[in-house]
Amino acid sequence: MTGTAERAAQLAAVLKREIRKAFVGSDAVIELLIAGFFGGLHVLVEDIPGVGKTTLARSLAAAAGLDFGRIQFTPDLLPGDITGVSIWSQESRSFVFRAGAIMHQFVLADEVNRASSRTQAALLEAMQEMAVTVDGTTYQLPEPFTVVATQNPLTFTGTFPLPEAQIDRFGLSLSLGYPARSDELEIIDRFHLDSAYDQITAVCDGTEVQKIRRDVRAVRADDKIRHFLLDVAERTRKHPEVRLGMSPRATQHLLRASQARALTAGRDFVVPEDVLDVASASLRHRIVITAEARMENRTAASIVEEIVQRIDKPAGY
């Protein structure tokens, strides 16, 4: 274990401990969220209201010590509310830029699918280019920049489906599910607290996060791992039950998530198990399955799992 990998693993463990002061739930979900955060990937948390999606995101922001901004997506939210607008200044006799809610290091896009597609599209440039363009002028976002979005099930009232181009910009997709009985009992016991977030201590800052993200990109993934990723991508594109397979961006995100998973485990190289650990979270929201598959109660997650398990794993690690 190198010093860099050891430091990343220690920081991941400390972040997990701080998040648990406010969020009660699966360790696996917390670990995937931290891996996505370390990898510089945006994360989509999909589930019913009330299971802790917002709490999970806010807890990570507080523990990471980043400038936090929350955007509550509603049907009347406008793109300018997110990106910012140019307003006329009487003093300077010119238009000046008033920054929108996106101008934070850590942005929680709460219930992102309650806004119209036009408003959702305001996130596209920010999530891909780390910048926003208003009236022909481009403004860089603060670094490090992360979007964690929550989404309600599409069957719920007042929701708008996220376009495929929007979904593909999320590196990971997580689902919390109902808590275990013991977890829900702990949630009830904590209900009397004024604010669980007050118990969280910032254990790093933006400079530390940027360094971790550079370290993630330096994690070695040899040719066998890279070809393993390409095999996964090819299988999704040729699978008879898949209408839309992995994009090249999805392959890049799967690699980055695998690198982050390796680093949080204290290694500076990727092994096949890292890919297996993050494959479902990295791909299930991008894979569009056929109508026939849905009629047979198949899911994108189950098909992804089936694909990665059927491919021969690289040996020698």
C-alpha positions in Angstrom: 0.0 0.0 0.0 1.5 3.3 -1.0 1.3 6.4 1.1 -1.1 8.1 -1.3 -3.5 5.0 -1.3 -3.2 4.7 2.5 -4.2 8.3 3.0 -7.1 8.0 0.6 -8.4 4.9 2.4 -8.1 6.6 5.7 -9.9 9.7 4.5 -12.7 7.5 3.0 -13.1 5.7 6.4 -13.2 9.1 8.2 -15.8 10.5 5.8 -17.9 7.4 6.2 -17.8 7.8 10.0 -18.9 11.5 9.8 -21.7 10.7 7.3 -23.0 8.1 9.7 -23.5 10.8 12.4 -26.5 12.1 10.3 -27.3 9.3 7.8 -28.5 5.9 8.9 -28.4 3.3 6.1 -26.3 0.8 4.1 -22.5 1.0 4.3 -22.3 -0.1 0.6 -24.3 3.0 -0.5 -22.0 5.3 1.5 -18.9 3.7 0.1 -20.2 4.0 -3.5 -21.0 7.6 -2.9 -17.6 8.3 -1.5 -16.0 6.5 -4.5 -18.0 8.6 -6.9 -17.0 11.8 -5.0 -13.3 10.9 -5.0 -13.5 10.1 -8.7 -15.1 13.5 -9.6 -18.2 11.8 -10.8 -21.7 13.2 -10.4 -24.1 10.9 -8.6 -27.8 10.3 -9.0 -29.7 9.0 -6.0 -33.1 7.5 -7.0 -35.7 6.4 -4.6 -39.0 7.2 -3.0 -39.3 10.3 -0.7 -38.3 10.1 2.9 -35.6 7.4 2.8 -32.7 9.8 3.4 -31.5 10.8 -0.1 -31.1 14.5 0.8 -29.6 13.6 4.2 -26.9 11.4 2.6 -25.9 14.2 0.1 -25.8 16.9 2.7 -23.8 14.8 5.1 -21.1 14.2 2.5 -20.9 17.9 1.7 -20.6 18.8 5.4 -17.9 16.1 6.1 -15.9 17.1 3.0 -15.9 20.8 4.1 -17.1 22.1 0.7 -19.1 25.2 -0.1 -22.7 23.8 -0.3 -25.6 24.9 -2.4 -29.1 23.3 -2.7 -31.4 23.7 -5.6 -35.0 22.6 -5.0 -36.3 21.6 -8.4 -39.9 22.5 -9.0 -42.0 22.9 -12.2 -41.7 26.7 -12.1 -37.9 26.7 -11.7 -36.2 28.5 -14.6 -32.8 27.8 -16.2 -31.6 31.3 -15.1 -32.3 30.4 -11.5 -29.6 27.7 -11.9 -27.0 29.2 -14.2 -27.4 32.9 -13.2 -28.6 35.9 -15.2 -27.4 39.2 -16.5 -29.1 42.2 -14.9 -28.9 45.9 -15.6 -26.9 47.9 -13.1 -27.8 51.6 -12.8 -24.5 52.4 -11.1 -22.3 51.0 -13.9 -24.8 51.6 -16.7 -24.1 48.1 -17.9 -25.3 44.5 -17.5 -23.6 42.6 -14.7 -23.7 38.8 -14.0 -25.6 37.6 -11.0 -24.5 34.1 -10.2 -27.1 31.3 -10.0 -27.5 28.5 -7.5 -25.0 26.3 -9.4 -22.0 28.4 -8.3 -21.0 26.2 -5.4 -18.4 23.4 -5.0 -21.0 20.9 -3.9 -24.5 21.2 -5.4 -27.5 19.2 -4.3 -30.1 19.1 -7.1 -33.0 18.0 -5.0 -35.9 16.1 -6.8 -34.2 17.0 -10.1 -37.0 15.3 -12.2 -39.7 17.6 -10.9 -38.5 20.4 -13.2 -39.2 20.6 -16.9 -36.7 19.3 -19.5 -35.7 22.9 -20.4 -34.7 23.6 -16.8 -33.0 20.2 -16.4 -30.9 21.1 -19.5 -29.3 24.0 -17.6 -27.2 21.4 -15.8 -25.8 19.9 -18.9 -22.9 22.3 -19.5 -22.1 22.6 -15.8 -21.8 18.8 -15.3 -19.7 18.2 -18.4 -17.6 21.4 -18.9 -17.6 22.7 -15.3 -18.8 26.0 -16.6 -22.0 27.9 -17.5 -22.6 30.2 -20.4 -24.9 33.2 -19.9 -25.5 35.7 -22.7 -22.5 34.5 -24.6 -20.1 34.7 -21.7 -18.7 31.5 -20.1 -18.2 31.4 -16.3 -16.1 28.7 -14.7 -17.5 26.9 -11.7 -15.7 26.7 -8.4 -13.4 23.6 -8.0 -13.7 20.9 -6.9 -17.2 20.7 -8.4 -19.8 18.0 -7.7 -23.5 17.5 -8.4 -25.5 15.0 -6.3 -29.0 14.8 -7.6 -32.0 13.1 -6.1 -34.9 11.7 -8.1 -38.3 10.4 -7.4 -39.7 7.4 -9.2 -41.2 8.4 -12.6 -44.6 7.0 -11.6 -44.9 9.8 -9.0 -47.1 12.8 -9.6 -45.4 15.9 -11.1 -42.2 14.2 -12.5 -40.5 14.7 -15.8 -38.2 12.0 -17.2 -34.6 13.0 -17.4 -33.3 13.0 -21.0 -30.8 10.3 -21.9 -28.1 13.0 -22.4 -28.7 14.2 -18.9 -28.7 10.8 -17.3 -25.4 9.8 -19.1 -23.6 12.6 -17.3 -24.1 11.0 -13.9 -21.2 8.7 -13.2 -23.1 6.6 -10.6 -26.7 5.9 -9.7 -27.6 4.8 -6.2 -30.8 3.5 -4.6 -31.3 3.5 -0.8 -34.4 1.3 -0.4 -36.3 1.0 2.9 -34.0 0.8 6.0 -33.5 -2.4 8.0 -35.6 -2.6 11.1 -32.6 -1.8 13.3 -31.7 1.2 11.2 -35.2 2.5 11.3 -35.2 2.2 15.1 -32.0 4.3 15.2 -33.7 6.9 12.9 -36.6 7.1 15.4 -34.2 7.5 18.3 -32.4 10.4 16.5 -35.7 12.2 15.6 -35.6 14.3 18.8 -32.2 15.9 17.8 -32.4 19.5 16.6 -30.0 18.9 13.7 -27.9 15.8 13.0 -25.7 17.9 10.6 -24.4 19.9 13.6 -22.7 16.7 14.8 -20.6 16.4 11.6 -17.0 17.6 11.5 -15.4 18.7 8.3 -12.4 16.3 7.8 -11.0 17.8 4.6 -11.3 20.7 2.3 -11.4 21.6 -1.4 -7.7 21.4 -1.8 -7.6 17.9 -0.3 -10.4 16.8 -2.5 -8.7 18.1 -5.6 -5.5 16.2 -4.7 -7.5 13.0 -4.1 -9.1 13.3 -7.5 -5.7 13.7 -9.2 -4.6 10.6 -7.3 -7.6 8.7 -8.6 -6.7 9.5 -12.2 -3.2 8.2 -11.5 -4.4 4.7 -10.3 -3.1 2.1 -12.7 -5.5 0.1 -14.9 -3.5 -2.2 -17.1 -4.5 -3.4 -20.6 -6.3 -6.4 -19.2 -8.6 -4.2 -17.1 -9.1 -1.8 -20.0 -10.1 -4.6 -22.4 -12.4 -6.0 -19.7 -14.2 -2.7 -19.6 -14.5 -2.7 -23.4 -15.9 -6.3 -23.3 -18.6 -5.0 -20.9 -19.4 -2.1 -23.2 -19.6 -4.3 -26.3 -21.9 -6.8 -24.6 -24.3 -4.1 -23.5 -24.5 -2.8 -27.1 -25.2 -6.3 -28.5 -27.4 -7.7 -25.8 -30.8 -8.7 -27.3 -32.7 -7.2 -24.3 -30.9 -3.8 -24.4 -32.1 -1.1 -26.7 -29.4 1.5 -25.7 -26.1 0.2 -24.5 -23.1 2.0 -22.9 -21.7 5.2 -24.5 -18.0 5.9 -24.6 -18.6 8.3 -21.7 -20.0 5.4 -19.7 -16.9 3.4 -20.3 -14.8 6.3 -19.1 -16.9 6.7 -16.0 -16.8 3.0 -15.3 -13.0 3.2 -15.4 -12.9 6.3 -13.1 -15.3 4.7 -10.6 -13.1 1.5 -10.6 -10.0 3.6 -10.0 -11.7 5.4 -7.1 -12.9 2.1 -5.7 -9.3 0.8 -5.8 -7.9 3.9 -4.1 -10.5 3.9 -1.3 -9.5 0.2 -0.7 -5.9 1.3 -0.3 -4.5 0.2 -3.7 -2.9 2.2 -6.5 -4.0 -0.3 -9.1 -7.3 -1.7 -10.3 -8.3 -5.3 -10.0 -11.4 -7.0 -11.6 -13.3 -6.9 -8.3 -13.2 -3.1 -8.3 -15.0 -3.1 -11.7 -17.5 -5.7 -10.4 -18.2 -3.6 -7.3 -19.1 -0.4 -9.2 -20.5 -1.9 -12.5 -24.2 -1.9 -11.5 -24.1 1.6 -10.0 -22.2 3.0 -12.9 -24.3 1.5 -15.7 -27.9 0.6 -14.6 -29.2 4.2 -15.1 -27.7 4.4 -18.6 -28.9 1.1 -20.0 -32.2 1.3 -21.8 -33.8 -2.2 -22.0 -36.4 -3.3 -24.5 -40.2 -3.3 -23.9 -40.2 -7.1 -24.1 -37.6 -7.3 -21.3 -39.6 -4.9 -19.1 -42.7 -7.1 -19.6 -40.8 -10.0 -18.3 -39.9 -7.9 -15.2 -36.3 -7.7 -16.2 -34.3 -4.6 -15.0 -31.3 -2.8 -16.3 -29.4 -3.7 -13.1 -30.0 -7.4 -13.4 -28.9 -7.4 -17.1 -25.7 -5.5 -16.2 -25.0 -8.0 -13.4 -25.6 -10.8 -15.8 -23.3 -9.3 -18.4 -20.3 -8.7 -16.1 -20.6 -12.2 -14.5 -20.6 -13.9 -17.8 -17.4 -12.2 -19.1 -14.1 -14.0 -18.3 -12.3 -12.0 -15.6 -8.7 -11.0 -16.1 -6.4 -13.2 -14.1 -3.0 -12.7 -12.4 -4.0 -10.0 -9.8 
